[in-house]
């Protein structure tokens, strides 16, 4: 990590942390649309997300930058891959909300940081300190407790973990402005979303404009609800190590578990309490390690 990247880390932690807090509570929003098929909700997220993103890009006067990305084959291919990954992740998560499987989705997001950390070490050559190794062990214990609670490792959990872990990897390796990249991702998927939703409308299968104005507003609102945290995530991922990003990702499933058990009627067991203890213990360890590293760097700079 360069000196500039290290100095950016507090801001990156703020961006990424804010993302995970929003994502922790967002199931409450999607639960308002649980009567709709998850794929249809995802298609609307893509459609309205692309329109909002394009409009905001125009306001930022960055349409030329957007055009440059479309003319850069390597960046376009990377963003095409990340767009498919995030689209799959959205669909699986909304499926979890609709079928009341938020505990299993939380397990998937507990696994995601481990995927990110593994990528950081294996693909980017990031080093893990002894304290972070201890924290990784605590996080692994937390995931193990959750797996024992469920009694099996369902397809939902690994699918969520792999899709979002790989999404974070591609976005970190693609050197484009956070919002520009997000706009390209949604625009790449826009034609498919528009065609499928148009087909639904012609066949009378679509939910949009079907005598439910509030539902229509919620579908449209899915655009900014999707874009704001993803923009924060992309900005944060560029500023911090994947290992640090990995631990911050525990915020979202922890909040989601609280939402699921406290507001959506799912059981909160003694096993869940143990899991939280391991997770927050790991976060305390990595926070202490990051704080100590920053103090040492500042001390060396002042010497």
N, C-alpha and C positions, 0 to 999 in steps of 0.2 A: 504494500500500500504506500503511495506517495505521501509526502508531507501535506500537500493540498487536500488529498482525500481524507487524511486523518483529521485535519482541522474542520472538514465538512461533516465529520461523523455526528456531532451533536445535532446538527440540523437534519441530517439523514435519519437519525433516531426519532426526531420529532415528527417528520413526515411519515415514516413507516409506522410509528406507534399510533399516530392519528388514524392511519388507514385501518389498522387492526381493531381499533375501538369501534370505528364505523361498521366494519364487517361483523363485529361481534353482535351488534344490535340489528343489523339489516334483515335477519329472518322475520322480524316483526312486520317489516314492510311487505316482504314476499308472501307472508301468510295471508295477507289481505286478498291475494290472487290465487290461493291454493285450489280453487275450483277449476282453474285453467290448466291445460296440459303444459308440463315444464318446457317442452320444446317450443311451444308457441310463445311463452313468456320470454325465452331466450332470444327468439327471432325479433320480438319487439324491442328487447334491450339493445340488440345490434342496430336495428333500424333507427330508433330514436337517439341512440348513443352516437351513431355516425352523423346524424343531422345536427345535433347539438355541438359535437366536436368540430364539425366543418364550420359552423357558424362562429364558434369561438375562435377558431384559427383565422378566419377572415377578420374578425375584430382585432386580433393580435397582429394583423398584417404579415402573416407567415405562410401565405399561399405559395409563394415562390419556394420556400423551404420544403413545403409539402411536395411540390412538383419535383424538386431535386431528389427527394427520397425515392419517388416512383421511377426515377431514371438511374438509380443506383441498384444494380442487380443484387449485390450481396446483402444490402440492408433490406431490400424488399423481400428476399427469400427468408431472411431471419424473422421479419415481422409477419410474414405469411404463416410461418410455423407457430409463432407466439399467438397469432389470432386464432388459429385452430385449437390450440391448447386452452386458451382462456374461454373460448366458446364452449368447449367440452366441460370445463370446470363449472361454468355458470349453470349448464343444464343439469349436471349431477347434483349440484347443491340445491337448486330449486326442487328437484325430485325429492331430496331429503326433507325439505320443508313440507312439501305436499303430502308425503307419506309418513310424516311424524318420525323421522329417523335422524333427528338432530344430534343425538348422542353418538351415532355412528359417524356422522359428518364431522363431529368434534374430534373423534379418534383420527380421522383422515387428516385433519389440520394439525393434530399433535404430531403425526408422522411427517408432515411437510417440512418442518424445520430440519429434521434429521436428513431428509433428502437434500435440502439446500446445503447443509454443512458437508455432506458427503461430496457434493458437486464442487464446493469451494476447495476442498482438499484435493480431490482427484483430478479436477479439470482446470482449476485456476492456481493450484500450488499454494493455497493458503495454509498457514501453519496454525496449529491449535496448541495453546498454552496448557500447562498442567491444570490450572484452575478451570479452563474451559473443558478440559477432558473430564474433570470431576462433574461439571455441570451437564455434560453430555450423558454421563452415566446416570445422573439423577433424572434427566429427561427420558432416557431409555426406560428407567424403572417406572416412570409415570405412564408411558405408553404401554408397558407390559401390564400394569394394573388395569388399564382401560380394556386391553384385549381379554384379560381374564374375566372382567365384568361382563363383557358381551358374550364370552364363551367361544368366539370364533373371530377370524379376521375377514370381514365381508369384503365384497368387491368394491363397495362404495369407498371405504377408507383408502385403500391403495390407489384407486383411480383418482381421487381428489388430491392425494399427496403427490403422485407422479405428475399429474397435469399442471398443478400450480408450481411445483418445484422446478419443472422444466421451463415453465413460463418465466419464472424469475431469472433463471439462467440465461435464456435467450435475451431478455430485456437488459440484463446487466452487460451482456456482450455486444449489444447493438448500440452504437454511439450516436443516438439521435436525441433531440429534445423530448422530454417526457410526454408532453401533450401532442407534439407532432407524431411521435410513434404511436400513441394511442389512437389518434385520428386515422392514421394509415391502417391500423389493425381493423378498426370498425368499418372503414371504407372498403377494405378487401372482402369483408363478409357481407357488405350491404347488398350487392346484387342478388346473392342467394336468398337472403332474408326477404327482400322485396318480392322476389318471384314466388317463394313459398307462401308468404302472407297474401299475395295477390291471388294465388290459386285457392287458398282457403276462402277468401272473400267471394270468388266466383262460384264456388261450390256451396256457399252458405254454411261453411264450417268454421269461419272465423268468429272471434269474440269481440273484435274491435268494431265500434259503431253499431252495436247490437242492443240498443235500448238500455244501456247501462253507462251513463256519463261518468260516474265516479270511477268505474273500472277503467274506462278509456283514459281518464286523467292519471290513474295509477300506472297504466302501461306506458304512457308518455313520460311520466315522471321517472320511470325506470332508466331513462337515458342519463339524466344528471346523477341519479342515485348510483349508477354504475360508473360514470366517468370520474366523479370527484375522488373517490378513494383510489381508483386505479391510477389517476394522475399523481396522487400523493405517493403511492407505492413505487411507481416508476422513478419519481424524483428521489425517493429515499434509497432505492436499490442501487442507484448510481453513486451514492455518497458513502455507503458503508460496506463492510466486508459481508460476504454471504453467511459467515458464521454468526455475526452479530444479528443480521437480518433473520437468521433462522430462529434465534431465541425470541426475538420480538414477535414472531408469528404465533407464539403461545398465547398472546393476549386475546386473539380472536376466538379460538376454541374455548378458552376459559370463560369469556363473556357469554359466548353462545350457550355454553352449558348452564350458566346462571339464568339466562333468558328461557332456555328450554324447561328447566326445572322450576323456576320461580314464576314464570308468566305463561308457559305453554303446557303445563300439566304433566311433564315427564318426571319420573321419580329421581330423587337425589339420594344416593346411597352412601353408606360409610366408605365404600370403595372410591366413590367420586371425591370424597373429602380427602382421602389419602393421596389421590392423584393430584389434586390442587396443591397439597403440601409439597410434593416433589417438584411440581412445575414452578411454583413461586420460589422455592428454594434454589432451583437452577437459575432463575432470573436474577435473584439476589447475588449469586456467585458471579455470573457474567457481568452484571452491572458493577460490582466491586472491581473486577478485573479490568474493565474498560476505564473506570475512573482512575485506577492506579496507573494504567498505561498512559493516560492523558497527562497526569501529574508528572510522571517521569519524563515525558517528551517536553513538556513546558519547562521543567527544571533544566534539561539538557540545552534547550534553546536559549535560556537565560544565562547559562554558565559562560 
